[in-house]
Amino acid sequence: MPAMELITFLIDFILHIDRHLEVFVTNNGTWVYALLFLIIFVETGLVVMPFLPGDSLLFVVGAMCGVGLMDYGLSMALLLTAAVAGNQTNYTIGRYLGHKVFAWEDSRFFNRRAFDQAHAFYERYGGVTLVAARFMPFVRTFAPFVAGVAQMTRRKFTFFDVTGGALWVGSIVTAGYFFGNIPWVKSNLEKIIWGLILVPGALAAYGSWKASRAPQA
């Protein structure tokens, strides 16, 4: 698939994920759980895939659970497992690669700016970054990687990993469950998805800018 067609498909998939996911459930049944696990695991576990639709996906899953198309308890457990396992993988890669990443340049497979944002956050706020970053597109993909680069202990990392993952998955899936099928929400879902992408992204950019300007201890 040519690059432009792939980009067009990804944008359409993200903005209309409710339709794509509903079609997948209708055609493939319980295989949707494997697809969801894969998307969340890859988005949180591989630094080359920060553009996958994490927040909007969780919200839509909650909405589908609300109308009985998916199981709420199973979805929550599966998505939390994927989020935690993805972060653990990302952290391990960061520990293995160490400070080699600081020499990497921006490319189609590595978003240098997103890495720098996550690193500035981590330097300023430490482990709390791992919890806050769960709600920030792009930054959440790089935060566990940065923690590994910074050699945070596995025990400490796991605490923040599980805490952040539970808050992220639990709050957004539950919000979708209770509010995702309200007519106004359904008719404005595309705008809500843009908001889930742009608002946290702007906050992350501002936070990393502020952290980078703070005097070093």
C-alpha positions in Angstrom: 0.0 0.0 0.0 1.5 3.4 -1.0 2.4 5.7 1.9 -0.4 8.3 1.2 -3.0 5.6 1.0 -1.8 4.1 4.3 -1.9 7.6 5.9 -5.4 8.2 4.6 -6.6 4.8 5.9 -5.0 5.4 9.3 -6.7 8.8 9.6 -10.0 7.4 8.6 -9.6 4.4 11.0 -8.8 6.7 13.9 -11.6 9.2 13.3 -14.2 6.6 12.5 -13.0 3.8 14.7 -16.5 3.2 16.0 -17.7 2.1 12.5 -14.6 0.0 11.8 -14.8 -1.8 15.1 -18.5 -2.5 14.8 -18.0 -4.0 11.4 -15.1 -6.1 12.7 -17.2 -7.4 15.6 -20.1 -8.2 13.2 -17.8 -10.1 10.8 -15.3 -11.7 13.2 -17.0 -12.0 16.6 -14.7 -12.7 19.6 -11.6 -12.2 17.5 -12.1 -8.5 18.2 -10.5 -9.1 21.6 -7.3 -10.3 20.0 -7.3 -7.2 17.7 -7.8 -4.9 20.7 -5.0 -6.5 22.7 -2.7 -6.2 19.7 -3.4 -2.5 19.1 -3.0 -1.5 22.7 0.1 -3.6 23.2 1.8 -2.3 20.1 0.9 1.4 20.8 2.3 1.2 24.3 5.1 -1.4 23.6 6.8 -0.2 20.4 8.2 3.4 20.1 7.7 3.2 16.3 3.9 3.0 16.7 2.8 6.1 18.7 0.1 7.1 16.3 -2.3 4.2 17.1 -5.8 5.2 18.5 -5.4 4.4 22.2 -7.8 6.9 23.9 -10.5 6.8 21.2 -10.3 3.0 21.0 -10.9 2.6 24.7 -13.9 5.0 24.6 -15.5 3.2 21.7 -14.9 -0.2 23.3 -16.8 1.1 26.4 -19.6 2.3 24.2 -19.8 -1.1 22.5 -19.9 -2.8 25.9 -22.8 -0.4 26.9 -25.0 -1.8 24.1 -24.0 -5.5 24.6 -21.7 -5.9 21.6 -18.7 -6.7 23.8 -18.2 -7.9 27.4 -17.3 -5.1 29.8 -15.3 -7.2 32.4 -13.4 -9.1 29.7 -12.6 -5.9 27.8 -11.3 -4.2 30.9 -9.1 -7.1 31.9 -7.7 -7.7 28.5 -7.0 -4.0 27.7 -5.3 -3.5 31.1 -3.1 -6.6 30.5 -2.2 -5.3 27.1 -1.4 -1.8 28.5 0.8 -3.2 31.3 2.6 -5.8 29.1 3.2 -3.2 26.4 4.8 -0.8 28.9 7.0 -3.6 30.3 8.2 -4.4 26.8 8.9 -0.8 26.0 10.8 -0.3 29.4 12.9 -3.4 28.7 13.9 -2.1 25.3 14.8 1.2 26.8 17.0 -0.4 29.4 18.8 -2.6 26.8 19.4 0.3 24.4 20.4 2.7 27.1 21.8 6.1 26.1 22.4 5.0 22.5 19.0 6.6 21.7 20.2 10.1 22.3 22.2 9.8 19.1 19.2 8.8 17.1 17.8 11.2 14.6 14.1 11.8 13.7 12.9 9.3 11.0 9.8 7.6 9.8 10.4 4.9 12.5 11.5 7.1 15.4 9.8 10.4 16.5 12.6 12.3 18.0 10.4 15.2 19.2 8.0 12.8 21.0 11.0 11.2 22.7 12.4 14.5 23.8 9.0 15.5 25.2 8.7 12.3 27.3 12.3 12.7 28.4 11.8 16.3 29.6 8.7 15.2 31.5 10.5 12.3 33.1 13.5 14.5 34.1 11.1 16.9 35.7 8.5 14.7 37.4 10.0 11.2 37.6 7.8 8.2 38.0 4.6 10.3 38.1 5.2 10.9 34.4 4.3 7.2 33.7 0.9 7.8 35.2 0.2 11.2 33.6 1.6 10.1 30.2 -1.0 7.4 29.9 -3.5 10.1 29.0 -1.1 11.9 26.5 -0.9 10.5 22.9 2.7 10.0 21.7 4.1 10.8 25.1 2.6 7.6 26.6 4.5 5.5 24.0 7.8 7.0 24.9 7.5 7.4 28.7 8.2 3.7 29.6 11.0 3.7 27.0 12.5 6.8 28.7 12.2 5.2 32.2 14.2 2.2 30.9 16.8 4.5 29.4 17.0 6.3 32.8 17.5 2.9 34.5 14.4 3.1 36.8 14.2 -0.1 38.9 11.8 -2.7 37.6 9.9 -2.8 40.9 9.3 1.0 40.9 8.4 1.0 37.2 5.9 -1.8 37.6 4.1 0.1 40.4 3.6 3.2 38.2 2.9 1.1 35.1 0.0 -0.8 36.8 -1.3 2.3 38.5 -1.3 4.4 35.3 -2.7 1.5 33.2 -5.6 0.9 35.6 -6.5 4.6 35.7 -6.2 5.0 31.9 -8.1 1.9 30.9 -10.6 2.0 33.7 -11.6 5.7 33.4 -11.9 5.9 29.6 -13.6 2.5 29.0 -16.1 3.3 31.8 -16.7 6.8 30.4 -17.5 5.2 27.0 -19.8 2.6 28.7 -21.9 5.3 30.4 -21.8 8.1 27.9 -20.7 6.7 24.5 -24.3 5.9 23.4 -25.8 9.2 24.2 -27.2 10.6 20.9 -25.3 13.9 21.2 -22.0 12.0 21.9 -22.6 9.6 19.0 -23.3 12.5 16.5 -20.2 14.4 17.6 -17.9 11.4 18.1 -15.4 12.6 15.5 -15.0 16.0 17.3 -14.6 14.2 20.6 -11.8 12.0 19.1 -10.0 15.1 17.8 -10.3 16.5 21.3 -8.8 13.3 22.8 -5.9 13.7 20.4 -5.3 17.5 20.4 -6.0 18.6 23.9 -3.7 16.1 25.7 -1.1 16.6 23.0 -1.1 20.4 23.5 -0.8 19.9 27.3 2.1 17.5 26.7 3.9 19.9 24.5 3.4 22.7 27.0 4.5 20.6 29.9 7.7 19.4 28.1 8.5 23.0 27.1 8.1 24.1 30.7 10.1 21.2 32.0 12.9 21.8 29.5 13.2 25.5 30.6 13.3 24.6 34.3 16.7 25.1 36.0 18.5 21.8 36.5 19.0 20.7 40.1 
